[in-house]
Amino acid sequence: MTTIESNPAVPVPADPEYGTQPAPRRRPMRRHVPTVVWLVGILALSALVLYPLLWMVSASFKPSSEFGSNQGFFPENPTVENFVKVLQGIAGIPTWRFFANSVVLGIGAVIGTVISSSMAAYAFARIRFRGGPVLFAAMIGTLLLPFHVLIIPQYIIFRNLGMIDTYWPLLAGKFLATEAFFVFLMVQFIRNLPRELDEAARIDGCGHARIFFSITLPLIKPALITSSIFAFIWSWNDFLGPLLYLNTPEKYPLPLALNIFNDQTSTTDYGATVAIAVLALVPVMLFFIIFQRFLITGVATQGLKG
């Protein structure tokens, strides 16, 4: 009797008599078309958003004489002379000095914003006191006031206090919870926390200070990181504030250093200006890349209830 050996590599056709199942068929390629189209669209949108940044990086290697004749993406005669000029200093002041000034202002803004805004937010969200809702509404109303309306009265106050040409006018408001946006952000996070945690801690004899430092602060970490990112970026990019209150070039941050570089000669050195702008972007990008996951977490958990 002859036996027929089956080849496992060859699929067995369907046989209604023996109930053999046919080999699974591949999914048609048309099901993958929407995914490919979506991916291509995302890549195109990303390229459109990143194009100005990539152009600035490429333009930093162009000679200044090439900016008027070459509007293309790639430089015709690439050079690193722009970065050499920047690293040599601006108006006799070393470039690292401007970076250090910006770092001092950025770190001071982060520390002041996190400390004062979190304490004010805890007071509005957890402590009941007379006039609390009215004060909170008034604080939110300050978001409608443009900065230009407050320039003259603030300048007069700081001039009378003898704080002109110091960093205090740029940092004092950060330590006094004048940034209503950050206070409101943290209030929303604290209100989403279950009050049972506070009640349990109060039964154990904890006061508001212990509850704030031991329970509230660790739980609103995404809000603290989000506020730190925005406070650092806004302080790093601030131009009008230092322009008003600082008079000594040695105290200037990077935004004012760009202005000095353009004014130290009768003609603007576009290549060096773009080069120092690229260097100024590096700390901000690193700061954002390091803490971006906390920013995403904060946005994702904003609507969750405790």
Secondary structure, 3 states (H helix, E strand, C coil): CCCCCCCCCCCCCCECCCCECCCCCCCCHHHHHHHHHHHHHHHHHHHHHHHHHHHHHHHCCCCHHHCCCCCCCCCCCCCCHHHHHHHHCECCECHHHHHHHHHHHHHHHHHHHHHHHHHHHHHHHHCCCCCHHHHHHHHHHHHHCCHHHHHHHHHHHHHHCCCCCCCHHHHCCHHHCCCHHHHHHHHHHHHCCCHHHHHHHHHCCCCHHHHHHHHHHHHCHHHHHHHHHHHHHHHHHCCHHHHHHCCCHHHCCHHHHHHHHHHCCCCCCHHHHHHHHHHHHHHHHHHHHHHHHHHHHHHHCCCCCC
